Amino acid sequence: MATIEFRHAVGKVYFDAGMTEDGKLIRKTKSYRHVTEGVDADNLHSALSQLAQLSEYPFIGAEKVETADIMN
């Protein structure tokens, strides 16, 4: 039976850096490594939005990206 084994997770914060001449959004990203596997969604969102306040750009949103191994 195959199992999924957690490797690591990254929290990504997205910022609005303005518009191009074509009217497209310029999006900046900041990544924070070493996010724990079982972190609560509310706690992670709170932490990433607090970190986003350190930026000069307006906060758009955040996401958690997990990497895992599928073991046999």
C-alpha positions in Angstrom: 0.0 0.0 0.0 1.4 3.4 -1.0 1.6 6.2 1.5 2.2 10.0 1.3 5.1 11.3 3.4 5.3 15.0 4.1 8.6 16.6 3.1 8.2 20.4 3.6 5.9 23.3 3.2 6.3 26.9 2.1 4.0 29.9 2.8 3.7 32.3 -0.1 2.5 35.9 0.2 1.3 37.8 -2.9 1.5 41.6 -3.3 0.0 44.1 -5.7 3.0 45.9 -7.3 0.9 48.0 -9.7 -0.1 47.7 -13.3 1.8 47.3 -16.6 1.3 49.7 -19.5 -1.1 47.0 -20.9 -3.2 47.1 -17.7 -2.1 43.8 -16.3 -1.4 43.3 -12.6 2.2 43.1 -11.5 2.3 40.6 -8.7 5.2 40.2 -6.4 5.8 37.1 -4.3 7.6 36.4 -1.0 8.1 32.8 0.2 8.6 31.7 3.8 10.1 28.2 4.3 9.8 25.8 7.2 6.0 25.9 7.6 5.0 23.0 9.8 2.8 20.2 8.4 -0.2 20.5 10.7 -0.5 24.3 11.0 -4.0 25.6 11.5 -5.3 27.6 8.5 -6.3 30.6 10.6 -2.9 30.7 12.3 -1.0 30.5 9.1 -3.1 33.2 7.4 -2.6 35.4 10.5 1.1 34.9 10.5 1.5 35.5 6.7 -0.7 38.6 6.8 1.4 40.0 9.7 4.6 39.4 7.7 3.0 41.0 4.6 2.6 44.3 6.6 6.4 44.6 6.5 6.2 45.1 2.7 5.7 48.4 0.9 3.2 46.7 -1.4 -0.5 46.0 -0.7 -1.2 42.4 0.4 -3.3 40.4 -2.1 -3.4 36.9 -0.5 -1.4 33.9 0.6 -1.1 30.2 0.0 0.6 27.1 1.5 2.5 24.9 -0.9 3.3 21.4 0.4 5.8 18.9 -1.0 5.4 15.2 -0.2 6.9 11.9 -1.3 4.7 9.0 -2.4 6.2 5.9 -0.9 5.5 2.3 -1.8 
